Amino acid sequence: EVQLVESGGGLVKPGGSLRLSCAASGFTFSSYNMNWVRQTPGKGLEWVASVSSTSYYIFHADSVKGRFTISRDNAKNSLYLQMNSLRAEDTAVYYCVRGTTTRYFDSWGQGALVTVSS
Amino acid sequence: DIQMTQSPSTLSASVGDRVTITCRASQSVSSWLAWYQQKPGKAPNLLIYKASNLQSGVPSRFSGSGSGTEFTLTISSLQPDDFATYYCHQYSSYWTFGQGTKVEIK
């Protein structure tokens, strides 16, 4: 069974930093593209970042470019999202999501809540 | 960016009803479209991929159709477990989602 378990969420002040982690199990992690997607009540679901299976391709949404960095460690079956210069509008539930070879998202973690507030 | 627009935003229906949700893309996404179901406090769950392909384990009362810029998700006979929010998702150019359609009990 595919399992994706996020950790590292919490409350942070504007301008602060946070690192999300996602532990993957139940599949060959190194064979899959991985993604971060966030959800807010106001803006709905928003793709944040993607990394290919070997980290050759990395993409970030314009809304987080220059502030967030996606990375992965295939030896540890783990996905990461380093979030710097956080803003109130980054407050959301962040999901770790597995991508298929044709790029749709087929498995989601349970989500990690990030709250940016003073 | 490709914008995805769903209609309606909210839909009231009864058990046994046939339900149709529409998703329109601001430009062609070919058949690179997926549908997800989300229940409160849970992650989205994949129902349909490539516009009309049913994900393994998803009941056959769910179906998808369309191509280009217009797509539909149909639930042939609404069941109590189907009251949830549904999202369309294009993966033709980067990734964007519709704003969601909440299916509620009439």
Interface residues (C-beta under 8 A of the other chain):
Chain A: N35 V37 G44 L45 E46 W47 S50 F59 A61 Y95 T100 T102 R103 Y104 F105 D106 S107 W108 G109 Q110 G111
Chain B: W32 A34 K42 A43 P44 N45 L46 Y49 K50 Q55 Y87 H89 Y91 Y94 W95 T96 F97 G98 Q99 G100
